[in-house]
């Protein structure tokens, strides 16, 4: 890891290095293509594989949706979400694109982070790592991140005509619309959702009194 860190400091002076269990670098959106090409082609890196591309939404970061401090063996104290506070512990950009890279030659891994501004646009990595094609479509579908010069940027998981981006933290759990098949018109009809938005709080497994003070029959 020390050797990789020195190479990054030498060849990518504009990036910010984060140390941890796996080395990470934060790069500017404007430098994405140049640094990505360097990481793939330079002999000190040879990051020939993009294993994953995902997005993190930092909205409400540090705020809990349910109180677990007073949880007991009988479960949490409430069954529906209450309004969360406004004191988020995150002050940076809301969205970050995270790429996980692997070098088969040098046997090293690297995490690449790109924090996005309000435009939610960054260059596509398809021409450098073709495996990013469907990952970028997934990020567009679920988070609304647009990748410039992507060859086929369209939804990949949600239905035709889907409204919104379901992995954003402010997207309601019940969605915005619901669909049903109408037998008379013989087509699918989209209507405003009629389900009340709520958060089901998970319960811990309660003690089963059926097996207390019982003996196993031989």
N, C-alpha and C positions, 0 to 999 in steps of 0.2 A: 504493500500500500504506500509506503514511503517513496518508492521509486516512481509509482504512478503519480503521486502528488507532485513530485519534482518536475516530471514531464509536463504536467498540466500547468504548473506555474511558469514554465519556460515557453511553452507553445501557445497557451491560452491566458495571457496576462489579464484580459478583461473579465474573465469568469471568477466567480466567487466559490471557494471550495468549502464544503461542509464535511467534517470528519465524523465517523460513527462506525457502526458495524459494517457499513458499506459506504465507500467514498461517493460523494455527490458533488455536482457542480451546478451552479446557477448561472445561466447565460441570458443575455439580452435577446429580445425577439429579433432585433436587427442582425444579430450575429449567429442565428440558428444555423443557416445553411453552410456558412464558412466553417464554423467549428464542427458541425456534424460531418462534413466532408473530411476535415482534418482528422477527426477521431477514427473514421473508417479507413483512410488511406495511409496515414503516417505509420511508419514501422514501429514507433514507440507505443502505439495504441492498437491498431488493427482491430477496431471494434466492428467486426464483420457481421454481427447479428443484432437486430433489434428484437428483443424478446417480448416487450410489452410497451404499450403507450396508453396512459390513463390520465384522468383528470381528477383533481382534488378541489372541492368547494369548501372554502373556509368560512362561509356564512355561519353564524352562531357558534364559531369555534370556541371551545372552552365552556359552553353552556350545556347543562344537562337537561334532557327532556323529562326525566323523572328522578325523584329523590330516592337514592339508594343508601343514604347514610344511616337511616333508621330502619333498614330492612331487617326482618326477622326470618326465622325458618318457616313462617306461615305466609311469606310473600311480602310484596311491597304494599305501601299504605294506600295507594289510590289506583284507580283503574282507567283514568282518563287524563290526558295531558293538560297541564295548566300553562298559562302564558309564561314564556321564558323571559328572563331578565334581559337587559340591554347592555350589560357590561361584558362584551366579548373580549377575549384576551388576544385577539388577532388584529393587527393594525396594517397589514400588508394588503396587496391585491387579493381579490376574492378567489380567482381561479388560477391554478397552476397546472401546466401540462408536464407530466412526468414520463420520461423514457428510461427503460432498463436495457442496458447494452452489455454485450458479451464478446470477448475476444477469445476465439478458439485457439489462436496461435500463441498468445501471451498468457492465456488462462487467467484473465482478470475480468472483473465486472465493474460497471460504472453506472451511476444514476444521474440522469440529466434533467434539470428542472428549468422550465420557462414560465415566468410569471407574466400574466397577460393584463393589458390595460382594459378599459371599458369597451373597446372595440371587439374584444374576444376573437382576434384574428392572429394567426401565425403562419409562416410558410409550411407547406407540406414537405414531409420527409420521404415521400414515395420514390423520388428519383435517386435517393441515397440508400435507403433501406426499403425495398419493395414490400416487406412484411408489414409496414406501417399502414398499408392501404386500408384494410378493414378496421384496424384500430382507430384510425382517424375518422372513418365513417361512424364508428360506434361513439366516439367522443362528440361528433357533431350531433348525432341522434339523441344522445342522453343528456348532454350538457349545453349544446348549442355553440360549440367552438367551431369556427370556420377556418379551414386550411387552404391557403392560397395555392392555386395551381394543382389542386388535387384532380385527378382525371375523371372521377365519378363521385362527387360528394353528394350523397343523398342518404336518407334514413336506411337503416339496415336491420333494426330489431322491432321498432314500433309499427303500428298499422298505417295504412294509407290515410292521409288526412289527419294524423295525430296532432293534437294541439299541445304545445309546450315541450319542456325537456325534463323527463321524469326523474333524473338523478340529481337535479338541483335541490338544495336544501329547502327552498321556499315552494317547491312543487307540492300541492296537497296530496296526501296519501290516496285519496279516492279519485284523483284526477279532475279534469275539467268537464269532460263529456262522457257519456256512456252509450254503448251501441247495443241495438237489438235487431233481430230479423223480423221484418213485417211480412206476414204471409199474404196479405191482400195485395200489397204493392210488389211483393217478391223481390225485396231489396233490403239492404242494411240501412237502418236509420240511426243517425246520431242525435242525441238529445242532451240538454244540460244534466249534469249528474244529480241524482236525487238522494244519494247516501250522505249522511252526516259525517263530516270530517272528524276523525278522532284517532288517538294513538292507543292501541291496546298495550298495556304494560305487561311485560312477561312476568310470569310467576315462577318462584322456585318450587321444586318438587316437595310437596308436603309429606309429612310422616303418614305412613299407611298403618292405621291401627289394627288392621286385620292380622298382621303378623307380629304383634307384640305379645310376649309371654306365651308363645305357642311352641310346642315341641314337634319335631319332625317324626312322623310315624315311621316305624321300621317295617 
